[in-house]
Every structure is written in structure tokens, then in C-alpha cells.
Amino acid sequence: QVQLVESGGGLVQAGGSLRLSCAASERTFSNYAMGWFRQAPGKEREFVARITWTGVNTYYADSVKGRFTIARDNAKYTVYLQMNSLKPEDTAVYYCAAAETWKTWNIATMTYWGQGTQVTVSS
């Protein structure tokens, strides 16, 4: 059982930056592709970014492409989400997730979830 703990959320003005971290409990962290999702009030959880086991390949939702960067440090069992040029519409609870698969990537195929961290962007 892998436990994921997010941190780094908070309140920031539009145009600002935040870096989210997700720490995993297991050395098997490197066995999982990792990703970030978010859920705004009254909306469904949506994909934000993902990264392969080695960190070589990344993929982003169109809404965050060019502003957000996902990275991982397997030695520290941690995945990061650097968020720049934040907009009020980025306000949501951000969740990290671990997946055993890369090809089929959706909420149902994630193996583990973190508890979420709130990001609020004021205008």
C-alpha cells in the first residue's frame, strides 16, 4: 500500500506561482507513473499532468500546458507540480495519483490517491 501526501497548496494572487509536492511512503515509488488531477467546486475531477516512471516523458492538459511543469525525484519518492502564471480558474483541490499503467490514464485506472491540497487563486 503506497501512501501519498500532498503539500504546498495555499492562497496566491493571479499571476503568481506555487509548487506542489507529493511524497510517497514506499521505495516502490519508482514503479509507478505519477500524475496530478484537480477538482473545482461543483465540477468533476480532471486530469492536469502526468509523468512516466523515469521522468523522461510528461503530458499535460491543454488548460495548463506552458504554465505547469511536472517532475519527480525517485530518490526522494516525491513528485512535484510547479504552477506558474496561475489563474482564478486554476482554483481547485489538487490530488496526486500513482498508476501502474501509462497507456490507459483516467481516474478509474489510478492505483493510489493522495488526500488533496487546496489551491486558491484570487483575481
Solvent accessible surface area in square Angstrom, and as a share of the most:
residue,aa,sasa,rsa
1,Q,164,0.73
2,V,8,0.05
3,Q,118,0.53
4,L,9,0.04
5,V,86,0.49
6,E,8,0.03
7,S,59,0.38
8,G,38,0.37
9,G,29,0.28
10,G,29,0.28
11,L,133,0.66
12,V,26,0.15
13,Q,137,0.61
14,A,49,0.38
15,G,56,0.54
16,G,21,0.21
17,S,57,0.37
18,L,34,0.17
19,R,135,0.49
20,L,0,0.00
21,S,24,0.16
22,C,0,0.00
23,A,48,0.37
24,A,12,0.09
25,S,63,0.41
26,E,64,0.29
27,R,201,0.73
28,T,58,0.34
29,F,1,0.01
30,S,48,0.31
31,N,91,0.46
32,Y,23,0.09
33,A,0,0.00
34,M,1,0.00
35,G,0,0.00
36,W,0,0.00
37,F,2,0.01
38,R,15,0.06
39,Q,62,0.28
40,A,24,0.19
41,P,116,0.73
42,G,92,0.88
43,K,140,0.59
44,E,153,0.69
45,R,64,0.24
46,E,81,0.36
47,F,47,0.19
48,V,1,0.00
49,A,0,0.00
50,R,33,0.12
51,I,3,0.02
52,T,14,0.08
53,W,81,0.28
54,T,104,0.61
55,G,26,0.25
56,V,118,0.68
57,N,85,0.44
58,T,58,0.34
59,Y,116,0.44
60,Y,35,0.13
61,A,21,0.16
62,D,124,0.64
63,S,64,0.41
64,V,0,0.00
65,K,114,0.48
66,G,80,0.77
67,R,34,0.12
68,F,6,0.02
69,T,73,0.42
70,I,5,0.02
71,A,45,0.35
72,R,30,0.11
73,D,45,0.23
74,N,49,0.25
75,A,93,0.72
76,K,135,0.57
77,Y,69,0.26
78,T,13,0.08
79,V,0,0.00
80,Y,38,0.14
81,L,0,0.00
82,Q,56,0.25
83,M,0,0.00
84,N,59,0.30
85,S,59,0.38
86,L,2,0.01
87,K,84,0.36
88,P,56,0.35
89,E,120,0.54
90,D,0,0.00
91,T,34,0.20
92,A,1,0.01
93,V,42,0.24
94,Y,0,0.00
95,Y,31,0.12
96,C,0,0.00
97,A,0,0.00
98,A,1,0.01
99,A,0,0.00
100,E,115,0.51
101,T,44,0.26
102,W,57,0.20
103,K,191,0.81
104,T,71,0.41
105,W,34,0.12
106,N,67,0.34
107,I,76,0.39
108,A,95,0.73
109,T,40,0.23
110,M,17,0.08
111,T,55,0.32
112,Y,38,0.15
113,W,76,0.27
114,G,9,0.09
115,Q,113,0.50
116,G,12,0.12
117,T,19,0.11
118,Q,87,0.38
119,V,0,0.00
120,T,47,0.27
121,V,7,0.04
122,S,43,0.27
123,S,129,0.83
